[in-house]
Amino acid sequence: MSNLINFVEEETARDLSNFDFFKSGDTVAVSYRIIEGNKQRLQVFRGDVIQIKGTGVSKTFTVRKISHGVGVERIFPLNSPAIASIKNLKKGNVRRARLYYLRELTGKSSRIKEKQFTKKIDDKLKGKTRKMSWVWEDKVYK
């Protein structure tokens, strides 16, 4: 039975390699298709990822943004054909997977700090660090 379920999940899963990798706390821009009658257009939803839930085909993620002083959350299925692209705009420095506490915060306190990546360059520069470009899955972020 589980082999059959795995087979169906593999067949229905879409290729996610063209999407940027993101985690909870990251700021993403999700472009998704909106169909109105016989017309199609792309709309971008830009916000912070507050949770990633599920596995395989049923994996979803929740993005939260503040629009005109009102918090707006949207849940996106990762394997949805309506999603055109996901761009990771900023890596967040968070210590938990579910960021529900952001719902109660307003103003500057609701911002997530950006993660800083540093790496030692040489033994001559022992103890000193320099900023470097961060490489993740053959994509370079600066």
KARA-V571016 format. One record per pair of residues at least 4 apart in sequence whose ideal C-beta (glycine too) atoms are under 8 Angstrom apart, sorted by the first residue. I is the first residue (numbers start at 0). J is the second residue. D is the distance in Angstrom with one decimal. If there is no record, write none. Layout:
I;J;D
I;J;D
This chain:
0;4;6.7
1;5;6.2
2;6;6.3
3;7;6.5
4;8;6.3
5;9;6.3
6;10;6.5
7;11;6.2
8;12;6.0
8;55;4.9
8;56;4.8
11;56;5.6
11;78;7.2
12;55;7.1
12;56;5.5
12;78;5.8
13;78;5.3
13;80;7.0
15;77;6.8
15;78;7.7
17;84;7.4
18;82;8.0
18;84;6.8
18;85;4.3
19;27;7.5
19;85;5.8
19;86;5.5
19;87;3.9
19;138;6.8
20;87;6.7
20;135;5.6
20;136;5.8
20;138;7.9
21;25;4.4
21;27;5.3
21;48;5.9
21;60;7.8
21;85;6.8
21;87;4.6
22;48;7.0
22;51;7.2
22;90;8.0
22;91;7.7
23;48;5.4
23;49;6.7
23;50;6.1
23;51;5.9
23;91;7.7
23;93;6.3
23;95;7.4
23;96;5.1
23;97;7.0
23;98;6.1
24;47;6.8
24;48;6.6
24;90;7.8
24;91;3.0
24;92;7.1
24;93;3.4
24;98;6.3
24;111;5.5
25;47;7.2
25;48;5.3
25;87;5.5
25;88;7.8
25;89;6.5
25;90;5.7
25;91;5.1
26;45;7.3
26;46;7.0
26;47;5.5
26;48;7.8
26;87;7.6
26;88;4.6
26;89;4.0
26;91;6.7
26;111;7.4
27;45;7.3
27;46;7.2
27;47;7.9
27;48;5.8
27;62;6.3
27;85;5.8
27;86;6.5
27;87;5.6
27;88;6.4
28;43;5.3
28;44;7.4
28;45;4.5
28;85;7.5
28;86;4.7
28;88;5.8
29;43;7.0
29;44;4.8
29;45;7.7
29;62;6.1
29;75;5.9
29;82;6.4
29;84;7.7
29;85;5.4
30;41;5.0
30;42;7.2
30;43;5.1
30;82;7.3
30;83;4.4
30;84;4.6
30;85;7.7
30;86;7.8
31;41;7.1
31;42;6.2
31;44;6.9
31;75;7.2
31;79;7.7
31;81;5.0
31;82;5.1
31;83;6.3
32;39;5.7
32;40;7.4
32;41;6.1
32;81;4.9
32;82;7.8
32;83;5.9
33;39;7.2
33;40;5.5
33;41;7.5
33;42;5.3
34;38;7.4
34;39;5.4
35;39;7.9
35;40;7.4
41;83;5.6
44;62;6.0
44;64;7.0
44;73;5.8
45;64;6.3
45;88;7.2
46;62;4.4
46;63;5.1
46;64;3.2
46;71;7.7
46;73;7.9
47;62;6.9
47;63;5.5
47;64;7.3
47;91;6.9
47;98;7.2
47;101;7.0
47;111;5.9
48;60;5.6
48;61;7.0
48;62;5.8
48;91;7.9
48;98;8.0
49;61;5.2
49;62;7.4
49;63;4.9
49;72;7.2
49;97;7.0
49;98;4.2
49;99;6.7
49;101;6.1
50;60;6.8
50;61;4.8
50;96;6.9
50;97;4.9
50;98;6.9
50;99;7.7
51;58;7.1
51;59;7.5
51;60;4.6
51;61;7.9
51;96;7.3
52;58;7.2
52;59;5.2
52;60;7.2
52;61;7.5
53;57;4.4
53;58;4.4
53;59;5.5
54;58;5.9
56;78;5.3
57;76;7.6
58;76;7.4
58;77;4.4
58;78;7.0
59;74;5.5
59;75;6.5
59;76;5.2
59;77;6.4
60;74;7.5
60;75;5.8
60;77;6.3
61;72;5.7
61;73;7.1
61;74;5.0
61;75;7.7
62;72;7.0
62;73;5.5
62;75;6.7
63;70;6.3
63;71;7.1
63;72;4.7
63;101;6.4
63;102;7.7
64;70;7.7
64;71;5.5
65;69;7.0
65;70;5.7
65;71;7.4
65;109;7.4
66;71;5.0
70;102;6.4
75;79;6.6
75;82;6.2
76;82;7.9
77;82;7.6
87;140;7.7
89;113;5.4
90;113;6.4
90;114;4.2
90;116;8.0
90;133;7.9
90;140;7.6
91;111;4.2
91;112;7.1
91;113;6.9
91;114;6.4
92;111;7.0
92;112;4.5
92;113;6.5
92;114;4.3
92;115;7.7
93;98;6.3
93;111;6.2
98;111;7.8
100;104;6.8
101;109;5.6
101;111;7.9
104;108;4.7
104;109;3.8
105;109;5.8
115;130;7.4
116;130;7.2
116;131;6.5
116;133;4.5
117;128;4.1
117;129;6.8
117;130;6.1
117;131;6.9
118;128;6.9
118;129;7.4
118;131;4.8
119;124;7.0
119;125;7.8
119;127;7.7
119;128;6.1
120;124;5.4
120;127;7.9
120;129;5.4
120;131;7.9
124;129;7.6
132;139;5.4
132;140;6.8
132;141;4.8
133;139;7.5
133;140;5.0
133;141;7.7
134;138;7.4
134;139;5.6
134;140;7.8
135;140;6.9
